[in-house]
Amino acid sequence: MPQTRIHLARHITMVLIVKTVALYGLWAAFFSNPVPVDAGAVSNVVAGPGQPDRKGQ
């Protein structure tokens, strides 16, 4: 195997290791301990408060 292929394989391996460590760090920082949320409160923030029913009109 020529020297350039060995260098390329080493470089790709190092990039994959760095990416894996970065993804684990993001997961540990933001997703490892999920916080319970109220679905109604989230929907009000995302879509705004709902319109009142117009069944009586």
Secondary structure, 3 states (H helix, E strand, C coil): CCHHHHHHHHHHHHHHHHHHHHHHHHHHHHCCCCCCCCHHHHHHHHHCCCCCCCCCC
